[in-house]
Amino acid sequence: MNADLTLIADSGSTKADWLILDAAGHTAGLFSTIGLNPYFQTAVDAHQALAQHPEYAHIIHRVGRVFFFGAGCSSSVMCAIITEGIQRAFPEARVSVDHDLTACAYALYRGRPLCATIIGTGSNACFFDGRSIRQDVPSLAYILGDEASGSFLGKRLLAARFYHQLPADFAADFDREYALDKEQLLQKVYREPAPNVFLASFVPFVLRHRQRPEVRSWVIEGFELFLQNHVLRYREAGMQEVGFVGSVARLFDTELSEVMARHGLPLGLVIQKPIDRLGDYYREHVLPKDR
């Protein structure tokens, strides 16, 4: 059987979206797995996540190229973990693994240089001139960084609840929803895998209460910190548009627009999932050269 399919994957820490392109570059399918982050998953985990998916049996011997972009894939050591797992899943494929910032830059690119950012489970930023990506400030992940992200908002909510800082009705709603005690919380955050994903899982609850002054202050604070620590550190800030990828950026786009306007920063695209625009980028810029 010919290896005529190309897979393009965009993975956060929570979820990975996989786009299937046929030999002509047309979309032939789309499926999702758990997020594959080498800080939290092994090569075996990556292989199993793919092998257990119903779509896998139909494409295992037809995949000739895999382009994977993922959170945590920021060094050769981390990329090698995911590469090994995907190679096990698709033994006939050529596998390329890169950082999710690269996918973000490709998805947001509209022919002009831009600051490309991610605000989802985690957060990050880079500058893309259409040829190369430059990252002036690193991401410090969910403990030291990830400003404005899902994990940031989860931490703000949980700290406020367990420090008894929430209004009574807000706290009661939280308790009805989660029935979480301190011991369970500490177990989830400090002893179980993927604590960043656990923290970000509270975003739907935060979103439901977005009109509360406490929630608005967390969201505005997060965006302010993100711009100060990342976007405004680029010398191009204010001259080139800033694009955003990720669930938090999209869900709280009103607050994001407000903070951007406060700093006089031109707002570009704000998209929740980059996978569809990644397909367009590869059809236009990559696959014609590969053939």
LUMTORSE-659763 format. One record per residue (C-alpha): residue number from 1; residue in one letter; z, y, x. Coordinates in Angstrom, 3 decimals. Example, Ala and Ser with C-alpha at 12.3 -4.5 7.8 and 13.67 -1.06 7.14 Angstrom:
// LUMTORSE-659763
1,A,7.800,-4.500,12.300 .
2,S,7.140,-1.060,13.670 .
// end
This chain:
// LUMTORSE-659763
1,M,0.000,0.000,0.000 .
2,N,-0.938,3.446,1.334 .
3,A,1.886,5.829,2.252 .
4,D,0.331,8.631,0.226 .
5,L,3.400,10.473,-1.042 .
6,T,5.370,13.364,0.431 .
7,L,9.022,13.940,-0.450 .
8,I,10.592,17.390,-0.200 .
9,A,14.342,17.512,-0.680 .
10,D,16.722,20.412,-1.067 .
11,S,20.362,19.364,-0.851 .
12,G,23.549,21.284,-1.346 .
13,S,26.925,19.645,-1.014 .
14,T,26.971,18.752,-4.713 .
15,K,23.419,17.709,-5.562 .
16,A,20.076,16.984,-3.899 .
17,D,16.747,17.614,-5.651 .
18,W,13.776,15.497,-4.510 .
19,L,10.206,16.622,-5.227 .
20,I,7.408,14.043,-5.003 .
21,L,3.946,15.298,-4.059 .
22,D,0.839,13.119,-4.180 .
23,A,-1.904,13.011,-1.561 .
24,A,-3.549,16.103,-3.050 .
25,G,-0.280,18.057,-3.001 .
26,H,0.224,17.886,-6.766 .
27,T,3.670,17.298,-8.213 .
28,A,4.066,13.599,-8.985 .
29,G,7.747,13.547,-9.896 .
30,L,11.195,15.031,-9.471 .
31,F,14.549,13.285,-9.226 .
32,S,18.103,14.037,-8.125 .
33,T,20.811,12.311,-6.110 .
34,I,24.253,13.305,-4.934 .
35,G,24.244,16.000,-2.284 .
36,L,23.859,14.649,1.257 .
37,N,25.977,16.695,3.641 .
38,P,26.502,15.054,7.060 .
39,Y,29.999,16.510,7.262 .
40,F,30.976,14.402,4.261 .
41,Q,28.391,11.567,4.092 .
42,T,27.243,8.969,6.618 .
43,A,23.767,7.578,7.230 .
44,V,24.769,4.580,5.093 .
45,D,25.775,6.929,2.262 .
46,A,22.409,8.688,2.462 .
47,H,20.525,5.395,2.362 .
48,Q,22.548,4.106,-0.572 .
49,A,22.174,7.336,-2.554 .
50,L,18.412,6.862,-2.425 .
51,A,18.320,3.071,-2.743 .
52,Q,20.450,3.122,-5.889 .
53,H,18.207,5.589,-7.694 .
54,P,15.828,4.052,-10.302 .
55,E,12.872,5.969,-8.832 .
56,Y,13.356,4.402,-5.412 .
57,A,11.772,1.003,-6.076 .
58,H,8.534,2.669,-7.193 .
59,I,8.077,4.839,-4.099 .
60,I,9.773,3.038,-1.179 .
61,H,6.498,1.909,0.450 .
62,R,4.428,4.908,-0.638 .
63,V,6.365,7.688,1.122 .
64,G,4.664,8.808,4.326 .
65,R,6.428,12.131,4.913 .
66,V,9.923,13.402,4.106 .
67,F,10.985,17.018,4.538 .
68,F,14.740,17.226,3.947 .
69,F,16.721,20.471,3.907 .
70,G,20.461,20.202,3.568 .
71,A,23.823,21.911,3.763 .
72,G,25.545,20.943,6.998 .
73,C,22.293,20.112,8.807 .
74,S,22.818,22.842,11.374 .
75,S,22.806,20.856,14.617 .
76,S,20.863,17.963,16.109 .
77,V,23.913,15.705,15.760 .
78,M,24.330,16.467,12.054 .
79,C,20.585,16.242,11.364 .
80,A,20.481,12.835,13.069 .
81,I,22.929,11.402,10.513 .
82,I,20.721,12.297,7.570 .
83,T,17.538,11.381,9.444 .
84,E,18.866,7.888,10.070 .
85,G,19.811,7.397,6.431 .
86,I,16.438,8.567,5.107 .
87,Q,14.587,6.521,7.731 .
88,R,16.435,3.415,6.545 .
89,A,15.418,4.199,2.979 .
90,F,11.768,4.933,3.829 .
91,P,10.952,2.946,6.995 .
92,E,7.264,3.912,6.992 .
93,A,7.850,7.666,6.699 .
94,R,7.956,10.463,9.245 .
95,V,11.228,12.279,8.558 .
96,S,12.035,15.932,9.244 .
97,V,15.549,17.247,8.613 .
98,D,16.463,20.917,8.714 .
99,H,19.117,23.298,7.451 .
100,D,19.214,24.330,3.787 .
101,L,18.812,27.936,4.951 .
102,T,15.260,27.063,5.958 .
103,A,14.528,25.805,2.454 .
104,C,16.087,28.963,1.066 .
105,A,13.842,31.156,3.236 .
106,Y,10.706,29.218,2.274 .
107,A,11.535,29.295,-1.448 .
108,L,12.249,33.041,-1.495 .
109,Y,9.342,34.089,0.732 .
110,R,6.722,36.249,-0.997 .
111,G,4.625,37.245,1.997 .
112,R,7.077,39.853,3.290 .
113,P,10.075,39.604,5.660 .
114,L,13.392,39.253,3.867 .
115,C,17.042,38.409,4.161 .
116,A,17.327,34.977,2.533 .
117,T,20.720,33.894,1.275 .
118,I,22.469,30.984,-0.428 .
119,I,25.407,31.334,-2.790 .
120,G,26.108,27.995,-4.435 .
121,T,28.813,25.483,-3.571 .
122,G,28.871,27.281,-0.200 .
123,S,27.222,30.442,1.099 .
124,N,25.045,31.458,4.029 .
125,A,22.374,33.959,5.083 .
126,C,19.472,34.398,7.498 .
127,F,16.487,36.649,8.168 .
128,F,12.964,35.254,7.753 .
129,D,9.890,37.136,8.958 .
130,G,7.397,34.563,7.680 .
131,R,7.273,32.679,10.972 .
132,S,10.778,32.209,12.312 .
133,I,14.316,32.235,10.981 .
134,R,17.078,34.232,12.636 .
135,Q,20.748,33.799,11.842 .
136,D,22.873,36.580,13.312 .
137,V,26.151,35.483,11.696 .
138,P,27.191,31.834,11.266 .
139,S,28.599,30.205,8.180 .
140,L,32.222,29.161,8.662 .
141,A,32.236,26.795,5.646 .
142,Y,34.713,26.506,2.829 .
143,I,38.015,27.010,4.688 .
144,L,37.152,30.064,6.806 .
145,G,34.027,31.352,5.070 .
146,D,31.718,30.581,2.122 .
147,E,32.363,34.002,0.646 .
148,A,31.380,34.383,-3.047 .
149,S,30.572,30.679,-3.329 .
150,G,31.691,28.100,-5.855 .
151,S,34.385,26.916,-3.481 .
152,F,35.527,30.546,-3.002 .
153,L,35.871,31.057,-6.775 .
154,G,37.589,27.702,-7.176 .
155,K,40.146,28.645,-4.545 .
156,R,40.804,31.989,-6.236 .
157,L,41.307,30.330,-9.627 .
158,L,43.550,27.548,-8.335 .
159,A,45.697,29.856,-6.232 .
160,A,46.177,32.218,-9.175 .
161,R,47.115,29.345,-11.494 .
162,F,49.598,27.651,-9.192 .
163,Y,51.120,30.943,-8.060 .
164,H,51.680,31.721,-11.801 .
165,Q,49.501,34.827,-11.636 .
166,L,47.288,34.105,-14.659 .
167,P,47.975,35.542,-18.117 .
168,A,49.661,32.979,-20.365 .
169,D,46.619,32.266,-22.540 .
170,F,44.350,31.923,-19.487 .
171,A,46.819,29.517,-17.839 .
172,A,47.158,27.501,-21.049 .
173,D,43.379,27.146,-21.315 .
174,F,43.249,25.930,-17.713 .
175,D,45.985,23.358,-18.357 .
176,R,44.246,22.052,-21.492 .
177,E,41.017,21.680,-19.555 .
178,Y,42.325,20.022,-16.393 .
179,A,45.962,18.816,-16.741 .
180,L,46.231,19.191,-12.965 .
181,D,49.580,19.242,-11.168 .
182,K,50.342,20.419,-7.639 .
183,E,50.430,16.932,-6.137 .
184,Q,47.026,16.063,-7.604 .
185,L,45.623,19.367,-6.384 .
186,L,46.817,18.834,-2.817 .
187,Q,45.496,15.280,-2.846 .
188,K,42.047,16.493,-3.940 .
189,V,41.888,19.353,-1.452 .
190,Y,43.511,17.844,1.628 .
191,R,43.088,14.079,1.431 .
192,E,39.970,13.193,-0.556 .
193,P,36.297,13.550,0.487 .
194,A,34.219,16.664,-0.240 .
195,P,36.993,19.145,-1.113 .
196,N,34.403,21.934,-1.211 .
197,V,32.642,20.180,-4.091 .
198,F,35.959,19.747,-5.897 .
199,L,36.722,23.449,-5.522 .
200,A,33.253,24.428,-6.749 .
201,S,33.616,22.170,-9.804 .
202,F,35.720,24.915,-11.432 .
203,V,32.777,27.341,-11.608 .
204,P,31.878,26.464,-15.238 .
205,F,35.448,27.303,-16.264 .
206,V,35.342,30.549,-14.270 .
207,L,31.999,31.404,-15.873 .
208,R,33.408,30.804,-19.348 .
209,H,36.061,33.433,-18.599 .
210,R,33.798,35.880,-16.772 .
211,Q,34.829,38.798,-19.052 .
212,R,38.460,38.578,-17.964 .
213,P,39.445,41.260,-15.421 .
214,E,40.890,38.631,-13.073 .
215,V,37.612,36.707,-12.943 .
216,R,35.511,39.823,-12.560 .
217,S,37.682,40.902,-9.616 .
218,W,37.187,37.509,-7.889 .
219,V,33.421,37.611,-8.383 .
220,I,33.069,41.218,-7.214 .
221,E,35.373,40.558,-4.262 .
222,G,33.323,37.520,-3.263 .
223,F,29.995,39.346,-3.369 .
224,E,31.453,42.307,-1.469 .
225,L,32.781,40.014,1.262 .
226,F,29.486,38.158,1.451 .
227,L,27.461,41.341,1.868 .
228,Q,29.892,42.819,4.389 .
229,N,30.224,39.671,6.508 .
230,H,26.625,38.487,6.349 .
231,V,23.859,40.628,4.809 .
232,L,24.953,44.007,6.171 .
233,R,25.239,42.555,9.652 .
234,Y,21.431,42.385,9.907 .
235,R,19.729,45.422,11.359 .
236,E,17.050,45.076,8.676 .
237,A,19.607,45.510,5.865 .
238,G,18.431,48.168,3.437 .
239,M,14.832,48.036,4.691 .
240,Q,13.865,44.552,3.482 .
241,E,14.681,42.852,0.212 .
242,V,17.508,40.366,-0.087 .
243,G,16.771,37.166,-2.002 .
244,F,19.341,34.728,-3.347 .
245,V,19.312,31.011,-4.011 .
246,G,22.132,29.108,-5.680 .
247,S,24.030,28.543,-8.893 .
248,V,26.700,31.206,-8.367 .
249,A,24.154,33.901,-7.478 .
250,R,22.110,33.055,-10.582 .
251,L,25.008,32.616,-13.017 .
252,F,26.693,35.841,-11.928 .
253,D,23.498,37.825,-11.352 .
254,T,24.761,40.834,-13.322 .
255,E,27.734,41.277,-11.010 .
256,L,25.519,40.558,-8.006 .
257,S,23.058,43.293,-9.030 .
258,E,25.938,45.718,-9.427 .
259,V,27.307,45.079,-5.942 .
260,M,23.831,45.172,-4.382 .
261,A,23.106,48.540,-6.025 .
262,R,26.442,49.883,-4.758 .
263,H,25.231,49.241,-1.212 .
264,G,21.668,50.437,-1.826 .
265,L,20.205,47.022,-0.997 .
266,P,16.826,46.050,-2.509 .
267,L,17.229,42.900,-4.610 .
268,G,14.517,40.238,-4.358 .
269,L,14.277,36.932,-6.174 .
270,V,17.429,35.311,-7.544 .
271,I,16.779,31.638,-8.251 .
272,Q,19.143,28.793,-8.989 .
273,K,17.133,25.894,-7.576 .
274,P,14.594,26.348,-4.778 .
275,I,12.851,23.001,-5.194 .
276,D,9.898,24.111,-7.348 .
277,R,9.097,27.088,-5.135 .
278,L,9.428,24.819,-2.094 .
279,G,6.537,22.807,-3.486 .
280,D,4.425,25.947,-3.697 .
281,Y,5.317,26.900,-0.128 .
282,Y,4.345,23.490,1.227 .
283,R,1.110,23.384,-0.732 .
284,E,0.107,26.776,0.675 .
285,H,1.494,26.790,4.210 .
286,V,2.264,23.269,5.429 .
287,L,0.362,20.408,3.838 .
288,P,-3.144,21.783,4.550 .
289,K,-2.276,21.760,8.281 .
290,D,-0.825,18.246,8.051 .
291,R,-4.006,16.689,6.750 .
// end
